[in-house]
Amino acid sequence: MPLAQHLREFRKRLTLSAIGVLVGTIFGWLLYPSVFAALQAPVLEAAERSGSDVSINFAALAAALDMQIKMSVVIGIILSAPWWLYQLWAFVAPGLKRREQRYTIGFLAASIPLFFAGVTLAWFVFPNAVEVLTDFTPEGADNILDAQVFMTFAMRLILAFGIAFVFPVIIVALSAAGIVKSRTWLKGWRWAIMIIFTFTAVATPTPDAITMILMAIPMCFLYFGAIGVASLFDRARRRKSAAVTPVE
């Protein structure tokens, strides 16, 4: 494709993704009360456990409306993940060979469950993070949580882990396309592990190392699993190249 056509294709896929997120946001608006109640539950449990005032506070008149809009958009992004993940691959696919385009189903079949696996893991870890952090409130003191900060932290945590779990599929896709070889990923395994543990430490700012390790271990397994799959593509490519190379 010429550059202008690439830009038109990018605009098309971006527009379709935005429409999907918009539709998901409408459902997110309807689901907002239930999601907010679920995220607020650990705070209420912390207040009951400590006996002090631990609550979520809306500091401005329009803060509640602003929070509902933001959370609805994030919920929409999560709900529409299968759609915008497909649009991402559909933008890349025309640049691949016909044989490589057949991997579309495999890409979606792997990336969509992994995205929701990351979201689910973050969802179950979030209450533990709230419990640990609120336990640092001194006796006799109240912990009034700003709603914007609290919910932004929750939504970013959930989204970050959903996207992080899709990264191994990107590794396989790049290797399948012949852009990056599996041994290149393997050579950088030390950096990858350091980045994974740094990411989990930042995304889950709890003082206990157990939470960080529990979240980093599955990501490390996914990384090495992706390298294993990528090596199969490299091996198949080498066999094919050897088969078509004439013997002198």
C-alpha positions, -999 to +999 in steps of 0.1 A: +000+000+000+011+036-006+014+058+025-019+076+018-038+043+017-021+031+049-033+063+066-069+058+053-068+022+065-055+033+099-083+059+101-109+033+092-097+008+118-095+036+144-130+048+137-144+013+139-126+007+172-140+040+185-175+030+175-171-004+193-158+014+224-188+038+222-213+009+221-194-007+250-195+026+269-233+026+267-234-008+284-208+005+308-231+033+318-257+007+327-233-015+345-216+014+364-236+010+397-228-027+399-191-021+391-188+008+415-204-012+443-180-041+437-149-018+437-163+000+468-169-033+487-132-037+499-133-001+513-165-008+533-150-041+546-118-022+556-140+003+575-159-025+593-126-043+601-107-013+615-137+005+632-125+038+617-140+059+589-127+045+556-148+058+528-148+072+492-153+109+490-165+130+460-148+163+465-167+184+439-203+189+428-198+173+394-172+147+406-198+119+407-209+125+371-174+128+359-164+096+376-194+077+361-184+089+326-148+079+330-156+045+344-182+038+317-156+045+291-131+021+307-158-006+311-166+000+274-130-005+265-130-038+284-163-050+270-153-042+234-119-057+236-127-085+211-137-059+186-108-035+188-083-064+191-097-076+158-094-042+143-057-041+154-050-073+136-071-063+106-048-033+102-017-054+103-029-084+082-028-067+048+010-064+052+014-101+058+016-129+033-015-149+025-002-179+046+005-155+075-030-140+073-044-174+083-031-168+118-060-142+124-082-168+141-053-180+163-044-144+172-079-136+183-084-170+199-054-163+221-054-126+227-091-123+237-090-149+265-056-136+277-069-100+279-098-111+300-075-134+321-054-103+329-085-083+338-098-111+360-065-115+378-064-078+385-100-078+397-093-105+423-060-089+435-075-054+438-094-062+471-062-075+487-044-043+476-071-021+493-069-042+524-031-039+528-030-002+521-059+008+543-043-012+572-016+015+574-042+040+586-031+050+622-054+041+650-079+069+657-074+084+622-098+084+593-090+074+557-111+095+533-103+083+498-107+107+469-131+090+445-112+102+414-078+089+426-092+056+439-113+047+409-086+058+385-061+035+402-086+006+400-094+011+363-057+016+353-047-015+373-074-036+355-066-023+321-029-025+325-030-062+333-054-069+305-031-053+280+000-069+296-014-104+291-019-097+254+018-089+249+029-126+245+005-129+216+023-099+200+056-117+205+042-147+186+027-125+159+060-107+153+078-140+151+052-155+128+056-125+105+094-130+105+100-096+120+117-108+152+132-142+158+125-163+189+162-163+199+161-125+200+133-126+226+152-154+245+184-134+246+166-106+263+149-128+290+168-111+319+155-077+308+120-091+302+118-105+338+131-072+352+105-052+332+077-076+343+086-074+380+090-036+377+056-034+360+039-055+387+055-035+415+043-002+400+008-015+390+002-030+424+017-006+449+013-028+479+041-032+504+040-070+504+062-088+479+038-118+477+012-099+457+038-087+432+053-122+428+019-138+424+011-114+395+046-115+379+049-154+378+020-159+353+034-131+331+068-147+331+053-181+321+034-164+293+065-147+281+085-180+279+055-198+265+053-172+237+090-178+230+083-215+227+055-210+202+076-184+183+105-210+180+081-234+163+074-208+136+111-202+132+118-239+129+090-243+103+104-213+083+139-228+083+126-262+071+107-245+043+137-224+033+159-256+032+133-274+011+132-247-016+170-241-016+185-260-046+212-285-038+244-278-058 
